[in-house]
Amino acid sequence: MANERVELAKLCSARNWSKAIRVLDSLLASSCSIQDICNRAFCYSQLELHKHVIKDCDKALQLDSSLLQSYILKGNALSALGRKEDALLVWEEGYEIAVRESMDLKQLLELEELVMSAKQSKPVVCEDRAIDISPCDTKVVISEDRVADSSCATTPNSDMKTVVCEDHVMDLSSTVTSTCDLASEIHNKSDDTNEITSQHINTIETCRKPDETIKFDRKLFVSNMSKSKSISLDFRLSRGIAQVNEGNYDQAISIFNQILKETPTYPEALIGRGTAYAFQRELDAAIADFTMAIQSNSSAGEAWKRRGQARAALGEFTEAIGDLSKASEFEPNSSDILHERGIVNFKFKDYSAAVKDLSACVKRDKKNCSAYTYLGLALSAIGEYQRAEDAHLLAIQLDQNFLEGWVHLAQFYQDLADYEKALRCLEKVLLVDARFAKAYHLRGLLYHGMGQHRIAIKDLSLGLSFESSNIECLYLRASCYHAIGEYKAAVKDYDAVLDLELDSVDKFVLQCMAFYQKEIALYTASKVKFEFFQFNIDNDVDPLFKEYWCKRLHPKYVCEKVFRQPPLRSSLKGGRLTKKEFSFTKHQITLLQAADYIGKKIQYSSPGFLPNKRQYRMAGLAAIEIAQKVAKAWRSLRSSKKNGKQTRKKEKLSMTSQNRGGAFCSTSASSETSTSYNVNEERYPSGYSLSWQNIYSLAVKWRQISEPCDPVVWVNKLSEEFNSGFGSHTPMLLGQAKVIRYYPNYQRTMDACKAIMINTKYVNNAEDKIIHLSEAGKLEKIANAVSCSDLYDIVGESFWVSTTCDSTAFEEKHLEGTRITVQKMDKIGFDFAIRTPCTPFRWDEYDAEMTLAWEALCNAYCGELYGSQDLNMLGAVKDAILRMTYYWYNFMPISRGSAVVGYIVMLGLFLAANMEVTGSIPPGVQVDWEAILSSNLDTFADSIKPWLYPSLKINKSWKDYADVASAFSTTGSVVAGLSSYDA
């Protein structure tokens, strides 16, 4: 160590600061001396590596907060970086300590002069350092005790001169030169070449998935420059750095190539070239250069950091985190590395690690906007919504024009379904940058989610005017055109999506969906002038097509097996949606107004559920139509009872599907794998009875037409997958992410899962094999488990258990409810979800249960209580309606939309019995989950009755409404009715 001290003294005397820093690194590695930390900060200051000065000073002050030299050096560095106010605060803090303790009068006076000069905004020279308060941060230092002024004076003393430039030292001891010329040369360079910092490229990222955009420091840090290199080499390296900073990557690479041709393992040149490659998205080449730099100098922390960034951009998150963690060993208190690693952890979906890193980052760097906004994203993912909002707000408080922060805050509010705040944030984004296509897409997505498709189209079109190949805007606009019946425009946009060249898997999924949606748009267009009952996706569309559509699979196999829809011209031969459909009669207007009022009752007052005007109208019209159809059936049944002709015979009106596509068209149900189950969805003339499935099919059809880009189909109408148990999947936890809509049901579901495991003493694994849990101690561990991880460790693999649903129709019979699944994810965490399979056997059991539940309702109302207006007398009818609702939710026989369909039918059945539901669903209550998590009807009814039954009022005014099936008889008129409120 003594030899190292001697060498350090010689290097400082020779002004070889780079080598002096290497020696100090070695000394600090063996013994952490506060004085050595300050010495290294001083050396960094001579190289104008201001950020490194600040880091070392912070480290020293953590060890000794009264160290005056650290306040002086840190303030100087902050001032040189243009952070004048911060510098003044640091100097004032140091001065207060100096006055209070009066240990070093010389440094006290120095701090006093610095504070005074900073307040007066005048340059000052003190204690061997140049402090320049002028706007230009570039300084020329002639030895340690003089400052070069702006005059053209020649310096006679030529044996000890050092020019600080481009973050490294050039020795001019062998030449006599004019300081004026040198100063002029340096000042003519870009300010970016003075200090190589860690600022990010200003790119905007959306949350919740890995970004394809590389985010590297725009400025390159170069350390350990050897004085043995020639002045020519120094200048070339400086030129290369300058070219990177200015975005001239090809020129930079050419310069670095020449340097590396002479010195192939020169770390600084390798890091420089690697950074240039990274900005050109040649990430493999960048990683190769950073790797070579590490091999040349394993303590080159910057190379580790940059390789981590490049690996993150390639999606190699595990390796990226490893590299960034290695970089942090060299700079354990680096806020930059914590920031980088926090973002990578977020993209890797390790949200807990992201929160830890980013929280530590903002403690060290309280003005890091990006760190705050990513902290907000990570906190939101793990369900810490209040803390997440606070972090997002801090980000934009620091910078009101922080585009990325406003976008992330808008997404946060949109996820919470706080649409007003989301819209305000997006308005702010567009004030900052009116050409930002992403903001128009997000606002279009928000309006789409609220059912305001026409307004969404305007925003999406604006976004596409600035970014014509934005696939998200194109796909969403196509969906909006499709929903409001502008099929020509929809097909055009779907084709545009299919023609795009893609660069990510997520975008490819949209392209696949565009294929299916185009086919459905063509099918719907062909039905515009036909009666609405002839719009029949379940019977007309090929089962294989529907299955692939539901699963979002690659359409290649479908193209080979299923014939495509005829082109748009053929589809529109029967007519197209015109302005006539949007000219409503008085009776139609009355119906629409009533539907809007009734439909609002479907709204869940829970986080994540946006209010949707279009869905309200759909629900209201469907409920009224159901009430009208059921009331007609009940009148017929009542008449039969009076005449003594009670019968359970089900007569069905047979009608050939108006399929224009031929036997092998994708709208033909001729697939050999289609099951034999039938859904009679026609509109029945008077005198024909209804089945439970006929009633629910009315609501399903309205749900299909209201949002045509949701694949809502009867599960038994899919291909052979039905036989192996195709089912819905509703996650509460995905990895570490808490699904905002459904996580409120997590604890109840976890408790139910544990109770089932303890009661049955077994679970089923992914291959449906039984795993017994009767080993000593396992049941006790299950009882004490608090997380998916605990249960997984007990079982040893992914598993599922099944809830039970007690039959009401058949004594002591237990139906299979839903499956609670604990599935280990490939990366981090678990998929904790409910999955409801639909097999033929299960279908038959629930079909029998629903049939008897429907008959029980008919018998309850069509007897002595028929037409009663006494709510107290209608208790059996109310209970019978809840019975149907309970078994529907446990059955879940459609691919999606079971929750809203079940509630619509319930509203319609109550209305048919002259009872109107006037109250809203209470906050936090999700009716379908209440049913799913109840093992019997009584438990479900007990959870629903307290708020539902008091809201029931006798109402017969609905009978004055026009018949929905007549008022909106064609598919085109239905689409117009749903799309008119924002026309």
Salt bridges, closest charged atoms under 4 A:
ASP25 OD1 - ARG40 NH1 2.65
ASP36 OD1 - ARG5 NH1 2.80
ASP56 OD2 - ARG40 NE 2.75
ASP58 OD1 - LYS74 NZ 2.62
ASP86 OD2 - ARG83 NE 3.11
ASP86 OD1 - LYS367 NZ 3.24
GLU92 OE2 - LYS119 NZ 3.50
GLU110 OE2 - ARG129 NH2 2.86
GLU127 OE1 - LYS106 NZ 3.14
GLU144 OE2 - ARG15 NH2 3.59
ASP145 OD1 - ARG146 NH1 3.69
GLU166 OE2 - LYS189 NZ 3.85
ASP171 OD2 - LYS227 NZ 3.53
ASP192 OD1 - LYS219 NZ 3.35
GLU205 OE2 - LYS215 NZ 3.85
GLU205 OE2 - LYS347 NZ 3.62
ASP217 OD2 - LYS305 NZ 3.07
ASP217 OD2 - ARG306 NH2 3.75
GLU262 OE1 - ARG236 NH2 2.90
ASP289 OD2 - ARG273 NE 2.69
GLU302 OE2 - LYS305 NZ 3.69
GLU302 OE2 - ARG306 NH2 3.12
ASP323 OD2 - ARG307 NE 2.80
ASP323 OD2 - ARG311 NH1 2.96
GLU329 OE1 - LYS326 NZ 3.32
GLU331 OE1 - LYS55 NZ 2.76
ASP336 OD2 - LYS55 NZ 3.98
GLU340 OE2 - HIS200 NE2 3.30
ASP357 OD2 - ARG341 NE 2.78
GLU389 OE2 - LYS421 NZ 3.80
GLU404 OE2 - LYS215 NZ 3.97
ASP415 OD2 - ARG208 NH2 1.62
ASP418 OD2 - LYS421 NZ 3.99
ASP459 OD2 - ARG443 NE 2.72
GLU486 OE2 - ARG454 NH1 3.66
ASP493 OD2 - ARG477 NE 2.70
ASP495 OD1 - LYS518 NZ 2.76
ASP503 OD1 - LYS507 NZ 3.38
GLU519 OE2 - ARG564 NE 2.98
ASP540 OD2 - LYS527 NZ 3.85
GLU547 OE2 - LYS551 NZ 3.39
GLU560 OE2 - LYS556 NZ 2.81
GLU581 OE2 - LYS529 NZ 2.63
ASP596 OD2 - ARG617 NH2 2.88
GLU625 OE2 - LYS629 NZ 3.50
GLU625 OE2 - ARG683 NH1 3.09
GLU681 OE1 - LYS701 NZ 3.90
GLU707 OE2 - HIS448 NE2 3.45
GLU707 OE1 - HIS453 NE2 3.19
ASP710 OD2 - ARG703 NH2 2.77
ASP710 OD1 - ARG896 NH1 3.88
GLU721 OE1 - LYS551 NZ 3.29
GLU775 OE2 - LYS778 NZ 3.92
ASP806 OD1 - HIS814 ND1 2.71
GLU816 OE2 - ARG819 NE 3.13
ASP831 OD2 - HIS729 NE2 3.27
ASP831 OD2 - ARG835 NH2 3.28
GLU845 OE2 - LYS813 NZ 3.41
GLU855 OE2 - ARG648 NE 2.74
ASP879 OD1 - LYS945 NZ 3.45
GLU930 OE2 - ARG748 NH1 3.06
ASP982 OD1 - ARG454 NE 3.74
